[in-house]
Amino acid sequence: MYPLLFEYGPLVIRSYGVMIMLGIILGTFVALREGKRVGLLQTTILDFALYAVIAGIVGARLWHVANEWSTLYQDHPWEILAIWNGGLAIQGVVLGGIIVTVWYTKTHHLDFWRFADVGALGLILGQAIGRIGCTLNGCSYGVPANLPWSIYLAGRWRQPVQIYEFLADLAIFGLLWSLRRRKPFEGFLFLLYIISYSTVRITLDSLRADTDIVIYGLRWAQLAGMAGLTLGLLLLVWRYRQYRKETTIKLGRL
């Protein structure tokens, strides 16, 4: 692994931080491109991106600290601020992003669902790049495995869970990107992202070795994934029914 890309005296450039920044930059670029296509101002996207990045990082760190408090931070609380060492949970990013999206769209009188669709494209691409950072940093590692594609981490050959998720995230991005011009209603891409990514975490986290089992053989990320999958499906059905109702009303006026 290569947690340090460059070090010169007090200057330390870590691969995890570089990949996170690269993910933010490319994710924002994708959101700008899609936002322009659907009629959102570029300045609006950039303004929102600043709030979203802050909310995402704070949410990601708080989620991670809450889950690992007793094992990592209870005796070393000053480590809470050391995000360059890893420890950003994507569940907190999504939750923080949703909260700030609701606030921003309500404040600026924008369509939440349209905004969420644009954000989902940038977010999943950023997540994929972030998993490269996890791989280089040596965190989020898998269970021991003797496979031709195993990677050596924490003294053992292991399942390359980070690479699995990187590929899964890219696949989700490709799916959302291919459907962006054919989505049946606003919010479809965002809800499809929630459903598909939740399914990925439910599946892949069974191969993780760096997190504790909470209940019935499940980890926190899997429980969060089940909640996300359930909520995403319910909202998808609700949005579809809402779309059908709106379409029927429009046809009735013709």
Disulfide bonds with the S-S distance in Angstrom:
none
